[in-house]
Amino acid sequence: MSGTTRILVISFSFLFHQLISVIAVPILAGIVSFSVAPILRPFFSSPLTTHRLSAALTETPGFPIQLVFGFLCGFLVCWRLRQPQARWVWVLPVAILSCVFIWLPISVLEGNTLLARIEHFFGTGCQPHYRCFDQVYFTLPVITTLSYSLGAFVSLGLWSKGKPPVAG
């Protein structure tokens, strides 16, 4: 394979994993969550409504459902494709969140301190029911790509046990 062809293959592979980790993982998490909810309803003491499920998907700091799906998708996709570029999909969303964290003006009511910014992007300071979508736009891609990359690291590490290292 020539140098140019190799660079194109690596670039498209990276773009493929970037799209899966940023777009497909949150969509898949929502689809699976809403599909499994009717099966799980009898096991919950309080009613599992679509509002509660939607709040669990978009208003829970740390986005735990998407985190689990990101890890599973990263693990399974990389187990099948064995492409090491998946380990680095977190770089672009982390760079974007870092810039936004530093330069985006937040509400005067929240204050302009470091703790206020941490609460805004990683806590309960900014949530969709307050008409604030910064966590969904900036923090969710970081969470899904980090978990996807971790799944890829684990998958590629398990796959390479006793085998030659993956090029790339």
C-alpha positions in Angstrom: 0.0 0.0 0.0 1.4 3.4 -1.0 1.9 6.2 1.6 -1.0 8.3 0.3 -3.3 5.3 0.2 -2.3 4.4 3.8 -2.9 7.9 5.0 -6.4 8.0 3.4 -7.3 4.6 4.9 -6.2 5.7 8.4 -8.0 9.0 8.0 -11.3 7.4 6.9 -11.0 4.8 9.7 -10.5 7.6 12.2 -13.5 9.5 10.8 -15.6 6.3 10.9 -14.8 5.7 14.6 -15.3 9.4 15.4 -18.8 9.3 13.9 -19.7 6.1 15.7 -18.5 7.4 19.1 -20.1 10.9 18.8 -23.3 10.2 16.9 -24.2 6.5 16.9 -23.5 5.8 20.6 -26.0 8.4 22.0 -28.6 7.4 19.5 -28.1 3.7 20.2 -28.3 4.3 23.9 -31.6 6.1 23.5 -33.1 3.5 21.2 -32.0 0.5 23.4 -33.1 2.3 26.6 -36.6 3.0 25.3 -36.9 -0.5 23.8 -35.9 -2.2 27.0 -37.9 0.0 29.3 -41.3 -1.8 28.8 -39.6 -5.1 29.8 -38.0 -3.6 32.9 -41.2 -1.7 34.1 -42.4 -4.6 36.4 -39.1 -4.6 38.3 -39.3 -1.0 39.4 -41.3 0.1 42.4 -42.0 3.6 40.9 -43.3 3.9 37.3 -40.7 4.0 34.6 -42.1 6.7 32.4 -40.7 8.1 29.2 -40.1 11.4 31.0 -38.0 9.6 33.6 -36.1 7.7 31.0 -35.5 10.8 29.0 -34.2 12.6 32.1 -31.9 9.6 32.8 -30.5 9.9 29.3 -30.0 13.7 29.1 -30.1 15.2 32.6 -28.0 12.8 34.7 -24.5 14.2 35.2 -21.8 12.0 33.7 -24.3 10.4 31.2 -23.9 6.8 32.7 -26.1 5.1 30.1 -24.2 6.5 27.2 -20.9 5.8 29.0 -21.7 2.1 29.2 -22.9 2.0 25.5 -19.8 3.8 24.4 -17.5 1.3 26.1 -19.5 -1.7 24.7 -19.5 -0.2 21.2 -15.8 0.6 21.3 -15.0 -2.9 22.6 -17.2 -4.7 20.0 -16.4 -2.6 17.0 -12.6 -2.8 17.7 -12.8 -6.5 18.5 -14.2 -7.0 15.0 -12.3 -4.4 13.0 -9.0 -4.2 14.9 -8.3 -0.6 13.9 -6.1 1.2 16.4 -7.3 4.6 15.3 -10.4 4.1 17.6 -8.1 4.7 20.6 -7.8 8.4 19.7 -11.3 9.5 19.0 -11.4 11.4 22.4 -8.8 14.0 21.3 -11.1 16.3 19.2 -14.1 16.4 21.6 -11.7 17.0 24.6 -10.0 19.8 22.7 -13.4 21.4 21.9 -14.7 21.0 25.5 -11.4 22.5 26.8 -11.8 25.6 24.6 -15.5 26.0 25.4 -14.7 25.5 29.1 -12.2 28.3 29.1 -13.9 30.8 26.8 -17.7 30.3 26.8 -19.4 32.8 28.9 -21.8 31.2 31.4 -24.7 32.7 33.3 -24.0 35.6 35.7 -26.2 33.8 38.2 -23.8 30.8 38.2 -20.7 33.0 38.7 -17.5 32.9 36.8 -15.4 30.8 39.0 -13.7 27.5 38.3 -16.2 25.6 40.5 -19.1 27.2 38.7 -17.7 26.1 35.3 -17.1 22.6 36.6 -20.7 22.5 37.9 -22.0 23.9 34.6 -20.3 21.4 32.4 -20.0 18.3 34.6 -22.7 18.8 37.4 -26.3 19.8 37.7 -25.7 23.5 36.8 -26.7 23.2 33.1 -29.5 20.8 32.2 -32.0 20.6 29.3 -35.0 21.2 31.5 -33.5 24.6 32.3 -33.1 25.2 28.5 -29.3 24.8 28.8 -27.8 22.3 26.4 -24.1 22.8 26.9 -23.6 19.4 28.6 -25.4 17.7 25.8 -23.5 19.6 23.1 -20.0 19.5 24.7 -19.8 17.1 27.6 -21.7 14.1 26.2 -19.4 13.7 23.1 -16.4 13.7 25.5 -18.0 11.0 27.7 -19.0 8.8 24.8 -15.6 9.2 23.0 -13.6 8.5 26.1 -15.6 5.4 26.9 -15.4 4.3 23.3 -11.7 4.7 23.3 -11.4 2.8 26.6 -13.4 0.0 25.1 -11.1 0.0 22.1 -8.0 0.0 24.3 -9.3 -3.0 26.2 -10.5 -4.8 23.1 -7.2 -4.3 21.2 -5.2 -5.3 24.3 -7.2 -8.5 24.7 -7.0 -9.3 21.0 -3.2 -8.7 20.8 -2.4 -11.1 23.6 -0.2 -13.7 22.0 -0.5 -12.1 18.6 1.7 -9.6 16.8 0.9 -6.0 17.5 -1.6 -4.2 15.3 0.0 -1.7 12.9 -1.0 1.9 12.9 
